[in-house]
Amino acid sequence: MTNINELKLHPDFPEKVWVVIEQPAREPYRFAYDPVSDTFIRKTIKSLFFERGFSGAYGWIGGMGTPPDPHFDVLLITGQNPQPGDVLEGYICGVFFRADGDHKFVALDVELRYRVHKPDLDSMDEETYTELKRLYPRIGENEGWFGAEAAREYLKKNNPAQA
């Protein structure tokens, strides 16, 4: 297993990122990273992503902070079955900007990259895009889904690990 705390930004950042898996795909309960023991703990709290029908995995962008410290969350569209602590390579293809600043970036697993013309929300198949939109059914003021270009620009200008 890769040492999560020593991850640097992907060499092709911000187009590609390292995705540290916190929440496996199709897992009904949340996992949380414990930095003291450097382990992932299964909680008794239900996973919002599972409850709303997201079939991908959830984690954070490696090299940009580690929970519970400031970091960037990422939804990984994947056909693989990664487990907590696994590190996968992903193409940034979008972001959901939240009013509270807890933005959710979207990455496409490199294994699925060949299925789309370009890694961007507007290139996603309808089923996948519908899955993503179900995660945030109410879009408030200053919130919304944006494509790869907006996500990459935000990542270039903001690094929570350096704040």
C-alpha positions as CSV (number, residue, x, y, z in Angstrom):
1,M,0.0,0.0,0.0
2,T,1.2,3.5,-0.9
3,N,2.0,5.8,2.1
4,I,-0.9,8.1,1.9
5,N,0.8,10.9,3.8
6,E,3.8,11.0,1.5
7,L,1.8,11.2,-1.8
8,K,2.8,14.1,-4.0
9,L,0.7,15.6,-6.8
10,H,0.3,13.5,-9.9
11,P,3.0,14.4,-12.5
12,D,0.2,15.3,-14.9
13,F,-1.7,17.4,-12.4
14,P,-4.3,18.9,-12.7
15,E,-5.4,16.7,-15.7
16,K,-4.7,13.6,-13.7
17,V,-4.8,13.1,-9.9
18,W,-4.1,10.3,-7.4
19,V,-7.3,9.2,-5.8
20,V,-7.0,7.9,-2.3
21,I,-10.0,5.6,-1.8
22,E,-11.9,6.2,1.5
23,Q,-15.3,4.8,0.5
24,P,-15.4,1.6,-1.6
25,A,-18.0,1.4,-4.4
26,R,-21.4,-0.1,-3.4
27,E,-20.5,0.0,0.4
28,P,-23.6,0.9,2.5
29,Y,-21.6,2.2,5.5
30,R,-19.2,5.1,5.6
31,F,-15.5,4.7,6.2
32,A,-13.3,7.3,7.8
33,Y,-9.6,7.7,7.7
34,D,-7.8,7.8,11.1
35,P,-4.5,9.6,10.7
36,V,-3.2,8.6,14.1
37,S,-3.4,4.8,13.3
38,D,-3.1,5.4,9.5
39,T,-6.1,3.1,9.0
40,F,-9.6,3.2,7.6
41,I,-12.5,2.5,10.0
42,R,-15.9,1.4,9.0
43,K,-18.5,3.5,10.7
44,T,-22.1,2.8,11.7
45,I,-23.3,5.8,9.6
46,K,-24.9,5.0,6.3
47,S,-23.1,6.3,3.2
48,L,-24.9,9.1,1.5
49,F,-23.3,8.1,-1.8
50,F,-24.6,4.5,-1.5
51,E,-28.1,5.7,-0.4
52,R,-28.4,8.0,-3.4
53,G,-27.3,5.3,-5.9
54,F,-23.7,6.3,-6.8
55,S,-21.9,3.2,-8.0
56,G,-18.4,4.7,-7.9
57,A,-15.9,5.1,-5.1
58,Y,-15.2,8.1,-3.0
59,G,-12.0,9.5,-1.6
60,W,-9.7,12.5,-1.8
61,I,-7.1,13.9,-4.1
62,G,-3.7,12.6,-3.0
63,G,-1.0,15.3,-2.4
64,M,-3.6,17.9,-1.5
65,G,-4.2,17.2,2.2
66,T,-5.5,14.3,4.2
67,P,-8.7,14.1,6.3
68,P,-9.5,15.4,8.8
69,D,-7.2,18.2,7.8
70,P,-8.2,20.3,4.7
71,H,-8.3,18.2,1.5
72,F,-10.3,17.9,-1.7
73,D,-12.9,15.1,-2.0
74,V,-13.3,13.2,-5.2
75,L,-16.0,11.0,-6.7
76,L,-14.3,8.3,-8.8
77,I,-16.2,6.8,-11.7
78,T,-14.7,3.3,-11.9
79,G,-15.4,-0.2,-12.9
80,Q,-12.8,-1.5,-10.5
81,N,-13.4,-2.6,-6.9
82,P,-10.9,-0.4,-4.9
83,Q,-10.7,-0.8,-1.2
84,P,-10.0,1.9,1.5
85,G,-6.4,3.0,1.2
86,D,-6.0,2.0,-2.4
87,V,-4.6,4.7,-4.7
88,L,-5.8,4.9,-8.2
89,E,-5.0,7.3,-11.1
90,G,-7.9,9.4,-12.3
91,Y,-8.7,12.0,-14.9
92,I,-10.4,15.1,-13.5
93,C,-13.6,15.5,-15.5
94,G,-15.7,17.9,-13.4
95,V,-16.7,19.3,-10.0
96,F,-19.7,20.1,-7.9
97,F,-19.1,23.5,-6.3
98,R,-20.9,23.7,-3.0
99,A,-21.8,26.9,-1.2
100,D,-20.1,25.7,2.0
101,G,-16.8,25.2,0.1
102,D,-16.8,21.4,0.5
103,H,-16.5,20.9,-3.3
104,K,-16.7,17.4,-4.8
105,F,-14.4,16.8,-7.7
106,V,-15.2,14.1,-10.2
107,A,-12.5,11.8,-11.7
108,L,-12.7,9.1,-14.3
109,D,-10.6,6.0,-13.6
110,V,-7.9,5.6,-16.2
111,E,-9.3,2.1,-16.9
112,L,-12.5,3.8,-18.2
113,R,-10.8,6.6,-20.1
114,Y,-11.1,4.9,-23.5
115,R,-14.9,4.9,-23.2
116,V,-15.3,8.7,-23.6
117,H,-14.1,11.2,-26.2
118,K,-12.6,13.4,-23.5
119,P,-12.7,13.2,-19.7
120,D,-15.4,15.8,-19.1
121,L,-18.9,15.8,-17.6
122,D,-20.5,16.6,-20.9
123,S,-18.8,13.5,-22.4
124,M,-20.3,11.2,-19.7
125,D,-23.0,8.7,-20.7
126,E,-26.5,9.7,-19.5
127,E,-26.7,7.0,-16.8
128,T,-23.4,8.1,-15.2
129,Y,-24.3,11.8,-15.4
130,T,-27.8,11.0,-13.9
131,E,-26.0,9.1,-11.0
132,L,-23.9,12.1,-10.3
133,K,-26.8,14.6,-10.4
134,R,-28.7,12.4,-7.9
135,L,-26.0,13.1,-5.3
136,Y,-27.0,16.7,-5.0
137,P,-30.7,16.9,-6.0
138,R,-31.1,20.5,-4.7
139,I,-28.7,23.0,-6.1
140,G,-28.6,26.2,-4.0
141,E,-27.3,29.6,-4.8
142,N,-23.6,29.6,-5.8
143,E,-23.7,25.8,-6.3
144,G,-23.7,23.6,-9.4
145,W,-22.0,21.1,-11.7
146,F,-19.1,22.3,-13.8
147,G,-16.8,20.5,-16.3
148,A,-13.2,19.6,-16.4
149,E,-11.8,23.0,-17.3
150,A,-13.4,24.7,-14.3
151,A,-12.3,21.9,-12.0
152,R,-8.7,21.9,-13.2
153,E,-8.5,25.7,-13.0
154,Y,-9.8,25.6,-9.4
155,L,-7.3,22.9,-8.5
156,K,-4.4,24.9,-10.0
157,K,-5.2,27.9,-7.9
158,N,-6.2,26.2,-4.6
159,N,-4.4,23.7,-2.5
160,P,-5.9,23.1,1.0
161,A,-2.7,21.3,2.2
162,Q,-0.8,24.6,1.8
163,A,-3.5,26.9,3.3
